[in-house]
Amino acid sequence: MLSDGERRRRLSALCKRLRGDESLRSFTKNHSEELQGISHSSWSAWEARRAGLSADSLDKFANFIGCSHQSLFAYLDGSKTLDELLQPDLNIDDSEEQFNLSGNAAITWIESLSLSDKFLITSQGFNSLQTELDKLIEERAEKLAERKAKELIEQENQKLIKDKASEFEEEVIREIAGERAKLLVNLLSGTNYPRSDDISKVAQKLNLKTEDLIELCDRLYPNKSKKKHERGNTPHLG
C-alpha cells in the first residue's frame, strides 16, 4: 500500500494532466460547472501535494474525470496507471461500480482523508450500521412473534383436539354402558331362570366371568334351581 505522500504525488500528476497548459485560475473558472463547486484553492492544494481528496470532493472529482470511485482509488493506490485511468471504458457501468470498492481501495481512501473527514465517514458509517442493526432486530422480532403465534395456535389446536377426543370418548362410553345395560336387562327380565347358553353369551360380551353372572342370576332367582334354568323356557337371546 502506498504512503499518503505517494498518493498525493499521484493525485498531483492527475490534476496537472487534466489541467494541461491552461492556467489554474482559467481552468477552474472555465470548468466551474463540470467541477461542481471544486474551488481554485482545492485544485491548487492537490497539485501542490498539500492535501488529498476529501469526502465532499470525491464524488465531484470522480464525476469530472468520468470514472468510478474504484478506478480512482486503484490509480491513487498504484494498481492502475494514469493513462489507464483516463482511458474511456465503455464496459464499465459507473452507476453500479462507483460504490463497489475493494477493501484496500476503501482503506487507502480513508487514510488519505483529513481528520474531520474521517470523523464524518465514521459517523455516517455508524449511522448506517445502526440502521442495519435496527432492521435486523425488527426482522428477528417479527420472526419471533410469528413463531410464538404459531406455537399458541398449535397449543390451541391440540387442546381442541383433546377436548373433542374426550367428548367422543365419553359418548362412546355412554353408548357402551347403554348396550351393556340392555344386555343385562334382556337376560334378567324374564320370569324364569336364564338359559345357560344365554348367560355364557352375555358374560362373554360383557367381558365377565360366567360364574359371576350365574351367581348374580342365583340371587335374582332364589326360588329357581339351575336345573330348571337349564330346562327353562325363556326365549333364547340372539
SVG drawing of the C-alpha trace seen along z (x, -y; Angstrom):
<svg xmlns="http://www.w3.org/2000/svg" viewBox="-92 -33 97 113">
<polyline fill="none" stroke="black" stroke-width="0.4" points="0.0,0.0 1.4,-3.4 2.1,-6.1 0.0,-9.2 2.8,-11.3 2.9,-8.9 -0.9,-9.1 -0.7,-12.9 2.0,-12.8 -0.2,-10.7 -3.2,-13.0 -1.0,-16.0 0.1,-14.3 -3.5,-13.6 -4.6,-17.2 -1.8,-18.6 -2.7,-16.2 -6.3,-17.2 -5.5,-21.0 -3.0,-20.8 -1.3,-24.0 -4.2,-26.2 -3.6,-28.4 -5.1,-27.1 -7.4,-30.1 -8.6,-29.9 -9.1,-26.2 -11.2,-26.3 -13.2,-29.2 -13.9,-27.7 -14.8,-24.3 -16.7,-25.5 -19.9,-23.8 -18.3,-20.4 -16.2,-20.8 -19.5,-21.1 -18.0,-23.5 -14.4,-22.3 -12.6,-25.5 -9.4,-27.0 -7.8,-26.7 -8.7,-22.9 -7.2,-22.2 -4.1,-24.2 -3.6,-22.2 -3.9,-18.9 -1.4,-19.9 1.0,-21.2 0.5,-17.9 -0.7,-19.9 -4.0,-17.9 -5.7,-14.7 -9.3,-14.2 -11.9,-14.9 -15.2,-13.1 -17.0,-16.0 -14.8,-16.4 -14.5,-12.7 -17.8,-12.4 -17.3,-15.7 -13.7,-14.8 -14.7,-11.3 -17.6,-12.7 -15.4,-15.3 -12.9,-12.6 -15.7,-10.3 -14.5,-7.3 -15.7,-5.2 -14.6,-5.5 -12.9,-2.1 -10.9,-3.2 -9.8,-6.4 -8.7,-4.6 -6.9,-2.0 -4.9,-4.7 -4.1,-6.5 -3.1,-3.2 -0.7,-2.5 -2.5,0.5 -3.6,-1.5 -1.6,-3.9 -2.6,-7.5 -3.2,-6.5 -5.4,-3.6 -7.4,-5.8 -8.1,-8.4 -8.8,-5.8 -12.6,-5.6 -14.0,-2.1 -17.5,-1.6 -17.9,1.7 -18.0,0.0 -21.3,-1.0 -20.3,-3.7 -23.7,-3.8 -23.1,-0.2 -19.4,-0.2 -18.8,-3.5 -19.7,-2.0 -18.2,1.4 -14.9,0.7 -12.3,3.2 -11.2,3.4 -7.7,2.0 -9.1,-0.8 -11.5,-1.9 -8.7,-1.9 -6.5,-3.9 -9.2,-6.5 -10.0,-6.8 -6.3,-7.1 -6.0,-10.0 -8.7,-12.0 -8.4,-14.8 -9.3,-14.2 -12.6,-16.0 -13.5,-13.9 -12.5,-10.7 -14.9,-11.7 -17.6,-12.4 -17.1,-9.0 -17.1,-7.3 -20.3,-8.9 -22.0,-8.1 -20.8,-4.5 -22.1,-4.2 -25.5,-5.6 -25.6,-3.1 -24.6,-0.3 -27.2,-1.3 -29.9,-1.4 -28.9,2.1 -28.9,3.4 -32.4,1.9 -33.6,3.5 -32.1,6.9 -33.6,6.6 -37.0,5.8 -36.8,8.8 -35.8,11.0 -38.6,9.7 -41.2,10.3 -39.9,13.9 -40.0,14.5 -43.6,13.1 -44.6,15.3 -43.1,18.3 -44.8,17.6 -48.1,17.1 -47.7,20.5 -46.9,22.1 -50.0,20.6 -52.2,21.7 -50.7,25.2 -51.4,25.3 -55.0,24.2 -55.4,26.8 -54.0,29.6 -56.4,28.5 -59.3,28.5 -58.4,32.0 -58.1,33.3 -61.4,31.8 -63.1,33.3 -61.5,36.6 -62.6,36.5 -66.2,35.7 -66.1,38.5 -64.7,40.9 -67.4,40.0 -70.1,40.5 -68.7,43.9 -68.6,44.9 -72.2,43.9 -73.1,45.9 -71.2,49.0 -72.7,48.6 -76.1,48.5 -75.5,51.6 -74.2,53.5 -77.2,52.5 -79.5,53.6 -77.9,57.0 -78.3,57.5 -81.9,56.3 -82.8,58.7 -81.1,61.5 -82.6,60.9 -86.1,59.6 -87.7,63.0 -89.7,64.8 -87.7,68.0 -84.1,68.6 -82.0,67.6 -80.7,70.3 -77.0,71.4 -76.0,70.6 -77.6,67.1 -75.7,66.5 -72.4,67.5 -73.0,65.3 -73.8,62.2 -70.9,62.9 -68.6,63.0 -70.0,59.8 -69.7,58.0 -66.2,59.4 -67.4,61.1 -66.8,64.5 -69.7,66.8 -69.6,68.0 -70.0,64.4 -73.0,63.9 -74.5,67.2 -74.1,66.1 -76.0,62.9 -78.8,65.0 -79.0,67.2 -79.5,64.2 -82.2,62.7 -83.9,66.1 -83.5,67.7 -86.5,70.0 -85.4,71.3 -82.9,74.1 -80.1,74.2 -81.6,77.4 -84.8,75.7 -82.9,72.9 -81.2,75.3 -84.7,76.5 -86.1,73.0 -88.5,71.8 -87.2,68.2 -86.7,67.0 -83.2,67.7 -81.1,64.5 -79.6,63.8"/>
</svg>
